[in-house]
Amino acid sequence: MLVQRVVFNIKDNDYRLIVAIAYRFGAVYIKFVGTHAQYDRVEAATVEDP
């Protein structure tokens, strides 16, 4: 299954949203929501939001 991470900039780059998209199933999974500073401390390819 092909799952790709996508990063969205929210509110003029103040916040970041990382999602994993499973195109085959048409599903989007939220992996991380945080400030730009918090985003700088995570690895976008592997982060899992609790």
Secondary structure as UniProt FT lines:
FT   STRAND          3..10
FT   TURN            11..14
FT   STRAND          15..22
FT   TURN            23..26
FT   STRAND          27..35
FT   HELIX           36..39
FT   TURN            40..41
FT   TURN            44..46
//
